[in-house]
Structures are given as C-alpha cells and as structure tokens.
Amino acid sequence: MTPTITAFERSPDRGMGLSRDVRVRWALEETGQPYDVRLVSFAAIKQRTHLAVNPFGQIPTYEEGDLALFESGSILLHIAEQHPGLLSADPHARARAITWMFAAVGTVEPPILDLQTAKFIESDKSWADERMPLVKDRIRDRLRQLSSHLGDAEWLDGAFSAGDLMMVHVLLRSRPSGLLDEFPNLSAYVARGEARPAYKRAFAAQRAAFTDAQPPGAAN
Ligand SMILES: N[C@@H](CCC(=O)N[C@@H](CS)C(=O)NCC(=O)O)C(=O)O
C-alpha cells in the first residue's frame, strides 16, 4: 500500500530542504518506494484530524493502511526495516546504524535546534546576544566530536545507512549558520549525501511543493 506523508504547503525554510519531511522522502527514495504527500498548513496541523496522528501537531506523519506514525526517526526506522537499502543484514552493523540515527536526533540535533530558537524566538530578549556564543559553541562541540569520529571515512560506519541519512539531514540545518563549514570533512560528508540521486529527488519534490504554493515571483 502506498504510504501518505505530510509536509508543509508553505515550508518556512522556503524550499531549502531543511524541513523534516525531506528525510522521510529521502528514505522512501533510497528504498525505491512510491509515496503520496498531503500538503498541510500550520493551522491544519494544530487541528483535531492531524492531532489524531501526531499529538504534538507537527509534520511529518506517515500513514500506511491502518498504521499511522509520527516522529521522523520512527518513520525512517519503519521504512528502513520494511525495505532493503538502508540497514545492513548484519545484526551488529544494523544496530550501529540505528545508534547513529538516535545520535543524530538525540545528540547532534538539539544544539542545532537551540540556535534556531535563539535566532528566531529569543532574539528580542535582553540576554540574547550574550547567550549566542554559548549556543554556537555547543554546536561546535558536537561537530568537532563527530568530525573527529568521521575522519577521512566516506560514511559513519561502512556503507551508507539510515544513520548517515539522518545525520546528513540534521547537519544540513547547521549549514546556514556557517558552523558546518568550520569542519571540512563534515561539509564533504554532507555534500556526499546531497549528491545521492535519491536525495536530489527528495529535495526537488519538497522544493516543488514550496514553489507551487507561492504566488508568481514570491519565491525569489
Ligand atoms: N521530533 C520531531 C520534530 C518534528 C518537527 O519539529 N516538525 C516541524 C517541521 S520540520 C513542525 O512541524 N513544526 C511546527 C510546529 O512545531 O508547530 C520529528 O523529528 O519528526
């Protein structure tokens, strides 16, 4: 059965590929699965129909028959477990890839999200400027640790996996700040992810949804 995912009809990232439906689209593309997209507004995700699928009123969601999931990590794991391509058949390699998925969302993503909170929600506070270097340094700490682990390797643990997919997408969110560029091996790692045909298809699909939603000229 073809799954249906949700994505913003007008993504706040203006089609830059940062919204979390992209990681789900990417996983579906890597595993060669067709999918449908239900484009939703910010208002719609706070309403009862969407809250029945995601109680936190967020995208992405994933519906497949009578299965309804939320949380991009859980959705990715479900896709990777159902279809070959993102998790090794070797139980240990598989467990390590899942560990990297958790590391991406649980350890690397939080400080990156904190920077967005600092920029977009707290910037008018009297203490905002003072806090900013601390926020950025917390990201640097994680990037430095990840950079040191990755070294010259192509992917985090052998072949490309669901762990790399999640990590690359999480790291993409740190690029606009310039912090990713401070770690050339991580920049190159992200670029390798972006160069994958499946990523390109996922990115293009998300961007098309954004561009289609804009009045002519508005996306420039
Ligand atoms: N931990 C969740 C986070 C989901 C999330 O924050 N989604 C954003 C879009 S990328 C959203 O829906 N934001 C709207 C809101 O939180 O009101 C996941 O990984 O799926």
The ligand as an SDF file (V2000), in Angstrom:
LIG
                    3D

 20 19  0  0  0  0  0  0  0  0999 V2000
   10.9690   15.4070   16.5800 N   0  0  0  0  0  0  0  0  0  0  0  0
   10.0530   15.6520   15.5030 C   0  0  0  0  0  0  0  0  0  0  0  0
   10.0720   17.1330   15.2010 C   0  0  0  0  0  0  0  0  0  0  0  0
    9.0380   17.4970   14.1600 C   0  0  0  0  0  0  0  0  0  0  0  0
    9.0490   18.9890   13.8630 C   0  0  0  0  0  0  0  0  0  0  0  0
    9.5600   19.8250   14.6520 O   0  0  0  0  0  0  0  0  0  0  0  0
    8.4630   19.3540   12.7280 N   0  0  0  0  0  0  0  0  0  0  0  0
    8.3910   20.7430   12.3480 C   0  0  0  0  0  0  0  0  0  0  0  0
    8.6370   20.8920   10.8540 C   0  0  0  0  0  0  0  0  0  0  0  0
   10.2040   20.3070   10.3280 S   0  0  0  0  0  0  0  0  0  0  0  0
    7.0000   21.2390   12.6410 C   0  0  0  0  0  0  0  0  0  0  0  0
    6.0210   20.6000   12.3470 O   0  0  0  0  0  0  0  0  0  0  0  0
    6.9250   22.4550   13.2150 N   0  0  0  0  0  0  0  0  0  0  0  0
    5.6800   23.0690   13.5120 C   0  0  0  0  0  0  0  0  0  0  0  0
    5.4100   23.1290   14.9720 C   0  0  0  0  0  0  0  0  0  0  0  0
    6.1430   22.5320   15.7680 O   0  0  0  0  0  0  0  0  0  0  0  0
    4.4220   23.7930   15.3230 O   0  0  0  0  0  0  0  0  0  0  0  0
   10.4460   14.8170   14.2720 C   0  0  0  0  0  0  0  0  0  0  0  0
   11.6380   14.5120   14.1290 O   0  0  0  0  0  0  0  0  0  0  0  0
    9.5630   14.4600   13.4690 O   0  0  0  0  0  0  0  0  0  0  0  0
  1  2  1  0
  2  3  1  0
  2 18  1  0
  3  4  1  0
  4  5  1  0
  5  6  2  0
  5  7  1  0
  7  8  1  0
  8  9  1  0
  8 11  1  0
  9 10  1  0
 11 12  2  0
 11 13  1  0
 13 14  1  0
 14 15  1  0
 15 16  2  0
 15 17  1  0
 18 19  2  0
 18 20  1  0
M  END
$$$$
